[in-house]
Structures are given as structure tokens and as C-alpha cells.
Amino acid sequence: MRRIRTRLLVLGAALTTALPLALTAPAAARDQAPDTGPSPVAAGPSPVALSTSPVAVEEQRLALEAPREILRRSGFDDAGPEFTRGLAATRSYGAAKRYVARAGQELWERAVDRVQGRGPAGGDLSRDDDRPLYWARLEMTRALREWQPSFGLSDGRRTALSGTLERASRGEDSIGLPAGRRVTRVLVTGFDPFQLDADPRRSNPSGAAALALDGTTVRTASGRTVRIETAVFPVRWSDFAAGTVEHTLLPHFRPGPRQVDLFTTISQGRPGRFDVERTNGAWRGGYPDNARESRTETVPVPDGVPTVRPQPQWTRTTLPYEALTGDATGPYPVHDNTEVTEIPAGGTEPVKRPDGPTPGSTARAGGGGDYLSNEIAYRATLLRDAVDRSLSGGHLHTPVLEFAPGNTDPATGTVTDPTFVRNRLAIVGQVRELVTKAASCRLSVGGCMMGK
């Protein structure tokens, strides 16, 4: 996702108390320019003695009313207590490992089923909402972090259990693309909500799209069957540095009967428009993530995964950007975004380039900026180039998901409204159309101008 530049909003005394390290919010959103630099962080010591692990920082926000209401109105407020009881019933590390994996997968499946209309809604929150999964997962990670089992549990094993829970509850371990020549295999990824210190009510339409599309089948105009599998990634620098993207995607990028035919990473981007990001840069701009961590450096490639050497400054989409930006696929315009920010060869200062990077330049922002949306696009396409350059893939930015005009202040506003739901449904519906269009191009003669 891009760092949505929004006006600083007053959250009231509850947020001040619960979130002692609240960030200075980004400035107002710009429609065109990519984000290229971090906002300042108002740092200070926390008066609350809490774990400083990245996930534990996110868990602190569970004390706010907005996540409590989201969980209550979706029926997902039972996930944490049920998980706590299940953990307490385990009597060995092996049993705990099996239980945590099963519980994580069940949470993912429950979220997918709710969004796709299967089973009870659990409350009056609209089914298309991605937020119950995010907040319920945090209740479970908190329960796991605080759990004191009857048997010995080392820090390393507790961390391993946490990783199992994260992967399973994000769909990373359950990507099941079918074999066969009669089906086109598509992999789509989304993100958690983010910038929650500014507004804890936020949803992420990329995550909502992932839940809506997981395990679904669509047909192209020619009648070809397209199977879509999805996963949702955290908004945390540390997880990306540890290789969560590469380890999730690699089994499905490798040649074989279940290799993907097309992939797209998706995140939330600019107001009022979709963007197909043409170029991705090898640079982390430092804006704080959901754990309030900041990283400013060249994108680190994890050990043990195929990659391109020397590490390139830029990677490029092989999505059919001309086709995706041509015909109408929904209510929002779709742009072919070619802008980057670079330090030219022999230069010292960053320069914006409207038509992509120049030879020998050093990346400072891809088309999608310098945050984790650019990074997932860079990582996925770098892995593609190392494993199979023929794969079609890249990054898609959705419009910013906005509340109704009278519901923009989190201190006084509601967690949902009809405009908010209508906007999210429209974005998710257009993502489905864009993915179907891209899959159709993958099958056509000439590839609909695949952008190679």
C-alpha cells in the first residue's frame, strides 16, 4: 500500500492512553505523486509495561472501542476466548503446534466464508468487511504470547507457534492451485489495514478483495476457467525482511503442474483511481509500519531463496497494463503509472521521472512509492525474474477506501456507513474484473500487450 497522506485526526483521550507512542499522521493525500519520504514520529517511553515485539505493539490497539465494536458486530469476538481455551487444553508442544495450525486455518476459512456469504453473518456488520479477521488474529496472537502452559515452552518455540498462527490465519499455508491445462491459475495477495494510530476504524480493500476471491472460479470471455487463490500479508517491515513474501510465493512460482499462470500483489493506493504500477524500486523509505517500526535502506533479500545477482535497483510489471487501462472494468479509472523517483547515475539528489528510471540510476521510489506496497511488488517480481521470467505478474493499487463525508473523524464517527460499504464493494468488484481481464490476456495470442 501507499502511505495514505491524511489530515491529523483527533482520537480523544482513549487513544492517547492506549497508544502512548502514537504517530504524527501523514499530510493530506495527493492524487498523482508517489510517497517518497517518511513522516516524523513523536517517540517517547511507554508508561505501560508491554512486550516490544512487533505483533504485541499491534495488540495494544485491541483496547480501543473501534476494534471491540468490529469484533462484536461480526461475531468474531469469540475467536480469542475460544483459542485461549483450546491452548489451555494442550499438554505438549506437539499438540500445541497442531492446535495452533488448525485454529489459524479455521480463522482464515471463517473470514473467507463470511465475506463470501457462507454460514451465519454473526452480526450486523456487512459481510464484505476484512477487519474482523485482522482484529481476531491479534486477539489470538495476544493469547498465545500470554499463555503459560503446563509444560516447558522456550521463547524459540513460542515464536515458532506465533509464526504458525500468522501463516495459517493469513491463507499463506492453504494456497491450493489445481493442476491441469484446462484451468488458468491465478494468485492474488492483499494487506492488513494500516495507519491505525490515525484511525483504528480503517479497512483495507486489498485485504477485502483477497477474502472475496479466495478459492473462487471465474470465466473469461472465451469461456476459460480461472481459479484464484489468495493470501493477506502483514504491514510490518520485519516480516518482509524475514522473507514471508518469498516463502509464500516460491512454491507456486516454481515450474510444475500447479505453477501460477498470473499473479498480482494488491494494496491500497491513491484516492479515486486504480494504478497498474509499471516499475518497482529496491528502496525502503522509512515510514512507520503497524508495529511503529521504521526502516530506511535497500530492500533486503532473504537468504535461501532464488534471486537475481547483483540485486537490481528496479523490477518491472509483466501485467497487461495496456489492456487493463483500456476498457472500462468498473467505476474507477485505471492508470498506467510510470513515475519513479531515482538518484541518477553520477548524481546525489533524488529526481522524479515521469517515464520510468534512467540507466544506472539508484531507486528511491517505485511507481507505488517507497512503502510496503512497492516492496511486495519488488519482491514478487524479483522472485519471478529469478525463477521464471515468463510468468505474468505485477502490482495493482486500489483506490483509497473512504468513509462518508460526515464520518471522517474517528473520535466521533462510526465504524461503518453505507458509503463506506458501497465503496469497498465497488473496489472489490473491480479487482475481480481486472484479474479476470488479466487472465484473459494471459491466454490470448500476443498476450494483450503483456508489458514485456
C-alpha positions in Angstrom: 0.0 0.0 0.0 1.0 3.6 -0.4 1.2 5.7 2.8 -2.2 7.4 2.6 -1.5 11.0 3.4 -4.4 12.1 5.6 -5.1 15.0 7.8 -4.2 14.5 11.5 -7.4 13.4 13.3 -8.1 13.8 17.0 -8.7 10.4 18.6 -9.5 11.6 22.1 -8.3 10.5 25.5 -8.9 6.8 24.9 -6.3 6.7 22.1 -3.9 8.8 24.0 -4.0 6.4 26.9 -4.0 3.2 25.0 -1.4 4.3 22.4 1.4 6.2 24.1 3.6 6.1 21.0 1.0 7.5 18.6 2.5 8.7 15.3 2.3 12.1 13.8 -0.1 11.4 10.9 0.8 11.9 7.3 -0.2 15.0 5.4 -3.2 15.3 3.0 -3.4 12.8 0.1 -2.1 13.7 -3.3 -3.7 12.1 -6.4 -0.6 11.8 -8.5 2.7 11.9 -6.8 4.1 8.7 -5.1 5.1 8.9 -1.5 8.9 9.2 -1.2 9.7 10.1 2.4 8.7 9.2 6.0 6.6 11.3 8.3 8.1 12.3 11.6 7.5 10.1 14.6 6.7 11.5 18.0 8.5 9.0 20.1 8.6 8.6 23.8 8.7 6.0 26.6 5.6 3.9 27.1 4.2 4.0 30.6 2.7 0.5 30.1 4.9 -2.5 30.6 4.2 -4.4 27.4 6.2 -6.7 25.2 8.0 -4.7 22.5 7.6 -7.5 19.9 6.0 -6.2 16.6 2.8 -8.1 17.0 2.4 -7.1 20.6 2.5 -3.4 19.6 -0.4 -4.1 17.3 -2.2 -5.9 20.1 -2.3 -2.7 22.2 -4.9 -1.3 19.9 -7.4 -4.0 20.9 -8.2 -1.8 23.9 -9.8 0.8 21.6 -13.6 0.8 21.1 -13.5 0.6 17.3 -11.9 -2.9 17.2 -14.1 -4.1 20.0 -17.2 -3.0 18.1 -15.9 -4.6 14.9 -15.4 -7.9 16.6 -18.7 -7.7 18.4 -20.8 -6.8 15.3 -19.2 -9.5 13.2 -19.4 -12.3 15.8 -15.6 -12.7 15.8 -15.3 -11.6 19.4 -15.4 -15.3 20.4 -12.2 -16.2 18.5 -9.8 -15.1 21.2 -11.6 -16.8 24.1 -12.1 -20.0 22.2 -8.4 -20.0 21.2 -7.4 -19.4 24.8 -9.4 -22.4 26.0 -8.0 -24.6 23.2 -4.5 -23.7 24.1 -5.1 -24.5 27.8 -6.2 -28.0 26.8 -2.9 -28.9 25.1 -0.4 -30.9 27.1 2.7 -30.9 24.9 4.4 -28.8 22.3 3.5 -31.1 19.5 -0.2 -30.9 20.5 0.0 -27.1 20.8 1.7 -26.9 17.3 -1.1 -28.9 15.7 -3.8 -27.0 17.5 -2.4 -23.6 16.6 -2.1 -24.5 12.9 -5.6 -25.8 12.9 -7.0 -22.8 14.7 -5.2 -20.4 12.4 -6.5 -22.1 9.3 -10.1 -22.2 10.7 -9.9 -18.4 11.4 -8.9 -17.8 7.7 -11.6 -20.1 6.5 -14.2 -18.5 8.7 -13.3 -15.0 7.4 -13.4 -16.2 3.8 -16.8 -17.9 4.4 -18.2 -14.8 6.0 -17.1 -12.5 3.2 -18.3 -14.9 0.5 -21.7 -15.4 2.1 -21.5 -18.8 3.6 -22.8 -19.5 7.1 -24.1 -17.0 9.6 -23.0 -13.4 9.4 -22.5 -13.3 13.2 -23.8 -9.7 13.5 -24.9 -6.7 11.5 -21.5 -5.7 10.2 -21.5 -6.1 6.4 -20.2 -9.4 5.2 -17.6 -7.8 2.8 -15.6 -6.5 5.8 -11.9 -7.5 6.1 -11.4 -6.1 9.6 -12.8 -8.9 11.7 -10.0 -11.2 10.5 -7.3 -8.7 11.4 -8.6 -7.9 14.9 -9.5 -11.5 15.8 -6.0 -12.7 14.7 -4.5 -10.1 17.2 -6.7 -11.5 20.0 -5.3 -14.9 19.2 -1.6 -13.8 19.0 -2.0 -12.0 22.3 -3.5 -15.2 23.9 -0.5 -17.2 22.6 2.0 -14.6 23.8 0.5 -14.6 27.3 -0.1 -18.3 27.6 1.6 -20.2 30.4 1.4 -23.9 29.5 1.7 -26.8 32.0 4.8 -27.9 30.1 8.0 -26.1 29.4 7.9 -23.7 26.4 11.1 -21.9 25.3 11.0 -18.5 23.7 12.0 -20.0 20.4 9.2 -22.5 20.4 6.7 -19.8 21.4 7.9 -17.7 18.5 7.6 -20.7 16.2 4.0 -21.2 17.3 3.3 -17.5 16.6 4.7 -17.9 13.1 2.5 -20.9 12.5 -0.6 -18.9 13.6 0.3 -16.0 11.4 0.9 -18.0 8.3 -2.2 -20.2 8.7 -4.6 -17.3 9.6 -3.4 -15.4 6.5 -4.0 -18.1 4.0 -0.3 -18.4 3.3 -0.3 -22.2 4.0 -3.5 -23.1 2.2 -2.9 -21.9 -1.3 -4.3 -24.8 -3.3 -4.0 -24.1 -7.0 -5.2 -27.1 -9.2 -3.2 -28.9 -11.8 -4.2 -29.3 -15.4 -4.1 -27.5 -18.7 -7.8 -26.6 -18.7 -7.6 -24.1 -15.8 -5.7 -20.8 -15.5 -4.1 -20.5 -12.1 -4.1 -17.0 -10.5 -2.5 -15.9 -7.2 -3.6 -12.6 -5.6 -2.3 -11.1 -2.4 -3.7 -8.3 -0.1 -2.7 -6.5 3.0 -3.9 -5.9 6.6 -5.5 -2.5 7.5 -2.8 0.1 8.3 -2.3 3.6 9.6 -4.4 2.6 12.6 -2.9 5.1 15.0 -4.5 7.8 12.9 -7.8 5.9 12.6 -8.4 2.5 14.1 -11.6 2.0 12.1 -9.7 1.6 8.8 -10.3 -1.2 6.4 -8.0 -2.3 3.5 -9.8 -3.0 0.2 -6.9 -5.2 -0.9 -7.5 -7.5 2.1 -11.2 -7.5 1.4 -10.6 -8.4 -2.2 -8.4 -11.3 -1.1 -11.1 -12.7 1.2 -13.7 -12.2 -1.6 -11.6 -14.0 -4.2 -10.0 -16.9 -2.3 -10.9 -20.2 -3.8 -13.2 -18.7 -6.4 -13.6 -19.6 -10.0 -14.3 -17.1 -12.8 -14.6 -17.5 -16.5 -13.0 -15.4 -19.2 -14.9 -14.0 -22.2 -13.7 -17.0 -24.1 -15.1 -19.4 -21.5 -11.7 -20.4 -20.0 -11.9 -21.4 -16.3 -9.8 -19.2 -13.9 -9.0 -20.4 -10.4 -8.0 -17.7 -7.9 -6.2 -18.3 -4.6 -5.2 -15.6 -2.2 -3.3 -14.6 0.9 -3.1 -11.5 3.1 0.2 -10.1 4.3 1.1 -8.0 7.4 2.1 -4.4 7.3 5.4 -4.9 9.0 8.9 -4.3 7.7 10.4 -7.1 9.9 8.2 -9.8 8.4 9.2 -8.8 4.9 12.9 -8.8 5.7 12.4 -12.3 7.1 11.1 -13.5 3.8 7.4 -14.0 4.4 6.6 -12.9 0.8 9.2 -15.1 -0.9 8.5 -18.2 1.2 4.8 -17.9 0.5 5.1 -17.3 -3.3 8.1 -19.5 -4.2 6.3 -22.9 -4.2 3.7 -21.5 -6.7 6.2 -19.7 -8.9 8.4 -22.8 -9.5 7.7 -24.7 -12.7 5.4 -27.7 -12.4 1.8 -28.8 -12.9 0.5 -26.2 -10.3 2.6 -23.3 -11.3 0.7 -19.9 -11.4 -0.1 -18.5 -14.8 -0.6 -15.0 -13.4 -0.1 -13.2 -10.1 -0.8 -9.8 -8.7 0.0 -8.2 -5.4 -2.6 -5.6 -4.4 -2.6 -2.8 -1.9 -4.5 0.5 -1.2 -3.1 3.5 -3.1 -4.4 6.8 -4.4 -7.9 8.4 -3.9 -10.4 7.7 -6.7 -8.3 5.5 -9.0 -6.6 2.2 -9.7 -3.0 2.1 -10.7 -1.0 -0.6 -12.5 2.5 0.1 -11.2 4.9 -0.2 -14.1 8.2 -0.1 -12.1 9.2 -1.2 -8.6 12.2 0.2 -6.7 14.7 -1.5 -4.3 14.3 1.1 -1.6 12.5 1.3 1.8 11.6 4.9 2.6 11.2 4.5 6.4 7.6 5.3 7.0 6.4 3.5 10.2 4.5 0.3 9.9 1.7 -1.2 12.0 4.3 -2.0 14.7 5.6 1.6 14.6 8.9 0.4 13.2 10.8 2.4 10.6 13.3 1.0 8.0 15.3 3.2 5.6 17.5 1.0 3.5 17.9 -1.0 0.3 15.3 -3.8 0.3 17.0 -6.8 1.9 16.7 -10.1 0.1 16.4 -13.1 2.5 18.9 -15.9 2.4 17.9 -19.2 0.9 15.6 -18.0 -1.9 16.3 -17.7 -5.6 17.2 -14.2 -6.6 18.9 -12.1 -9.3 22.6 -11.1 -8.7 23.7 -8.4 -8.5 20.5 -7.2 -6.9 18.7 -4.9 -9.4 17.6 -1.4 -8.5 14.4 -1.8 -10.5 11.9 -4.6 -11.5 9.0 -4.2 -13.9 5.5 -5.4 -14.2 4.5 -8.1 -16.8 0.8 -7.5 -16.2 -1.0 -6.4 -19.4 -1.1 -2.8 -18.4 -2.4 -1.5 -21.8 -5.4 -3.8 -21.7 -6.1 -3.1 -18.0 -6.1 0.6 -18.5 -8.1 0.5 -21.7 -11.6 -0.9 -21.5 -13.8 0.1 -18.5 -13.7 -2.5 -15.8 -15.7 -0.6 -13.2 -16.5 2.8 -11.7 -12.9 3.8 -11.1 -10.3 4.8 -13.8 -7.3 2.6 -14.1 -3.9 4.3 -14.7 -0.7 3.0 -16.2 1.6 4.6 -13.6 5.2 5.0 -15.0 6.5 7.6 -12.5 9.5 6.7 -10.2 12.0 8.6 -8.0 15.7 7.9 -8.6 19.1 9.2 -8.0 20.5 9.4 -11.5 23.8 7.7 -12.3 26.6 10.0 -11.0 24.1 12.2 -9.1 23.5 12.7 -5.4 19.9 14.0 -5.2 16.6 12.2 -5.8 14.8 13.2 -9.1 11.3 12.3 -10.1 11.0 10.7 -13.5 7.5 10.6 -15.2 8.5 7.9 -17.6 10.5 5.4 -15.5 14.1 5.1 -14.4 17.1 6.1 -16.4 20.1 3.7 -17.0 22.3 3.2 -14.0 20.1 5.1 -11.5 19.6 4.2 -7.9 16.0 3.7 -6.7 14.3 6.0 -4.2 10.7 5.2 -5.0 8.9 2.9 -7.4 5.6 3.8 -9.0 4.0 2.6 -5.8 6.2 4.8 -3.6 8.7 3.5 -1.0 6.5 1.7 1.4 5.5 -2.0 1.7 3.3 -2.0 -1.4 6.3 -1.1 -3.5 8.3 -3.6 -1.6 5.9 -6.5 -2.1 5.8 -5.7 -5.8 9.6 -5.6 -5.9 10.0 -8.8 -4.0 7.4 -10.7 -6.0 8.7 -9.6 -9.4 12.3 -10.1 -8.4 11.4 -13.7 -7.4 9.6 -14.1 -10.7 12.7 -13.0 -12.6 14.8 -15.4 -10.7 12.5 -18.4 -11.1 10.5 -18.0 -14.4 10.5 -14.7 -16.3 7.6 -15.9 -18.4 5.2 -15.5 -15.6 2.8 -12.6 -15.9 2.7 -10.6 -12.7 3.0 -7.2 -11.0 1.2 -4.8 -8.6 -2.2 -3.2 -8.6 -3.1 -0.3 -6.4 -6.7 0.2 -5.4 -8.5 3.5 -4.7 -8.4 4.7 -1.1 -11.4 3.3 0.8 -13.2 6.3 2.2 -16.0 6.8 4.8 -18.9 9.1 4.0 -18.1 12.8 4.2 -19.8 13.2 7.5 -18.0 10.2 9.1 -14.3 11.1 8.7 -13.4 11.9 12.3 -12.6 8.7 14.3 -13.3 10.5 17.6 -17.0 11.0 16.7 -17.6 8.7 13.7 -19.0 5.2 13.3 -17.0 2.1 12.3 -19.1 1.7 9.1 -21.6 3.6 7.0 -23.4 2.9 3.7 -20.9 4.9 1.6 -18.0 3.0 3.1 -19.6 -0.3 2.3 -20.6 0.8 -1.2 -17.1 2.0 -1.9 -15.5 -1.2 -0.7 -17.9 -3.4 -2.7 -17.2 -1.4 -5.8 -13.4 -1.7 -5.4 -13.6 -5.4 -4.7 -15.8 -5.9 -7.7 -13.5 -4.0 -10.0 -10.5 -6.0 -8.7 -12.3 -9.1 -9.8 -12.9 -7.7 -13.2 -9.3 -6.6 -13.6 -8.0 -10.0 -12.5 -10.3 -11.7 -15.0 -9.2 -9.3 -17.7 -5.5 -10.0 -17.0 -6.1 -13.7 -17.0 -7.9 -13.4 -20.4 -4.9 -11.6 -21.8 -2.6 -14.3 -20.5 -4.4 -16.7 -22.7 -4.7 -14.6 -25.8 -2.4 -14.6 -28.8 0.2 -11.9 -28.1 -0.8 -11.6 -24.5 -2.8 -8.4 -24.9 0.5 -6.4 -24.8 1.8 -8.1 -21.6 4.2 -5.3 -20.9 7.3 -7.2 -21.5 
